[in-house]
Each structure stands twice: as structure tokens, then as C-alpha cells.
Amino acid sequence: MILKNSKIPIWVNVLQILLTLIMLQQVYMFIFDHDALRSSGIIVEGVPNLNLIYEFAGRTFVMAILSIFVLITQNPRYFLIVLLMNIFREGFETIIDPMFPLANAPMTPTADLIVHIVIVVIEIWAFVKVLNIVKEMDSVKG
């Protein structure tokens, strides 16, 4: 099994798996489920809107593929890059989501802000944990 000899804690792997699944769900929705987008208040008619929607889906798909690669390799240095990417992505969402809530948002803007802050704190905690693993690996080498 891949995780058996991994230096990455299981909770960090579980976090990354959840984040990857969320990204894949977003990709699916933005490419195939335009009814869900419409119910969120997103306009999907017209070439400019579809351009933005498909570009978002493409970029998110690349992030998901990189996350899957990192999960398979279990390389702590790669994990740092993906976790940093997640921190910035979720950090921007922490500001954007409460300011511009979706029409069918499952929670109030205040609750959304709190949830995003909690997620970013957990991601930062995971980043620091993996950074310490990398530093420990480097000190053993040198």
C-alpha cells in the first residue's frame, strides 16, 4: 500500500483527498452540470461566460491532477507545493465567497467566512507539519 511507508500523516492525506474530491466535483459541475451553475446564479449563456466557466474547470482539473499525483507519490516536497496552492486558493475563497455568495449558498456569508477560516487554518497546520518533515529529512541528509 502507498500510505504504509509514507512520512505524510494520514490526516494530511485525508485532507488532501477531500480537497481533491471537491475540486473534481467543481470540474464536473462546471463542465457537465450547467443546471447546477444556473441555480447558483451563474450565467452560462454566451461565449464569454462559457469561456470563463471552461477555463475555471480546466485550471481546477489541473490542480486536481497535480493533487492526485502528489497523493500517489507521497513526496513531502510535492505536498508542500500542493498545500501552498490549496492555502492560497482557499484563502481567496475566504474573501470572495462571503462577499459574493451564490444564490443557493448552503450557509450565511458569516458562517461561510468562519468555515473558510477553519479550513485555511487546517491547511496551514498541514503545511507546517509537512514542512517540518521536509526539514527533518534535510537534516538527516546533511
N, C-alpha and C positions, 0 to 999 in steps of 0.2 A: 504494500500500500504506500502511496505517495507520502502521506502525512506521518507515517510511522517514524521515520528518521529525520523529520523536519525540525528545524530550530524555531520555526514560527509557532507561537502558541495557538492552540485550537480556537480560542475565542477570536483571534485576529483573522484566522481563516474563515470562520463562520461570518464575521462581519463583512469580509471581502466577498464571500459568496452571496450574502444578502444584497450588497450594493450592486454586484454584477447582475443578479436577477432583476433588480429594479431597473437597471439600465436596459436589459434585454426586453423587459415589459414596455419601457418607453419606446424603444425601437419598433417593437411590434405595433404599438398604438399609432405612432407617427407614420408608419408605412402602410399598415393594413386596416386600422380601425378609425377611420375618419369620423364615424358617428360619435365615438368617444371624445374626439377632439372638439366636434361641434357642441356637444353637451357641456364641455368645459368652457365654451365661449370663444374658442379659437376659430377664426375664419379660414376655411380650407379651399375656398373657391378662388380661382385666379392664379396665373403663373407665378407672380412674385411671392404669394403666400405659400404655394406648393414648393417653390424653390427653397424658402426658409425652412419649411417643415422637413423636407427631404435632406437638406444639409444638416439640420439638427439630428435627424435619425442617423445619418452617415457618421457624423462625429461621435455620437453616443455609441454606435456599433463598434467603432474603432476602440473606444475606451473599454467596452465590454470584452472585446477580443484580447486586448492587452491584459486585462484583469484575469481572464481565463488562462492565458499564457503564464502569468505570474503565479497563479494558483497551482498550475501543473509543475512548474519548475521549483517552487518553494525557495527561490533565491531571495535572501533578505535584502540585498541591494535593489533588486527589482521591486520588491514590496515597497521600499521607501518611495520610489517614483510613483507607483500607483496610489499609495496612500496620500502622498502630497497632492496628486491630481484630484483625488476624492475630497480632500480638505478644501481645496480652492473651489471645486465645483459646488460642493455643499455650502461652503461659505457664501458664495454668490447667491445661491438659492435662499439662504437665511435672510438675506436682504430683500431679494426680488419677490419671493412668494407672499410674504405678508403685505408688501406694498401693492402688488398686483395679483390678488387672489383669483383663482379660477372660478367660473360660475358655479361649478359643482364641488367646490373645495369641501373636504370632509371635516374641516375644523375652522374655527375663527382665526383671523390673522394673528392674534396674540398667542393662541395655542400653537399655531404653525411656527411662529418665531421661537417659542420655547422648545418645541420638538427639534427644530433645526439646530438650535444651540446645543442641545443634548447630543445630537448626532455628531456635530463638529467636535465637541469635547471628546467623545469616544474615539473618533478618528484621530484626533491629536494624540490621545493616550496610546492608541495602537502605533502611531508613527514613532513616538518616543520609545516605546517598548522595542520596536524593530530597530530603531537607531542604536539603542543600547546593545542589541545583539550584534549589529554590524561592528560597533566599536570594540566589543569583546573579541570578535573574530579577527579584527585587525591587530589587536594587542597580542593575540596568541601567535599570529604570523611573524610579527616583528619582535 
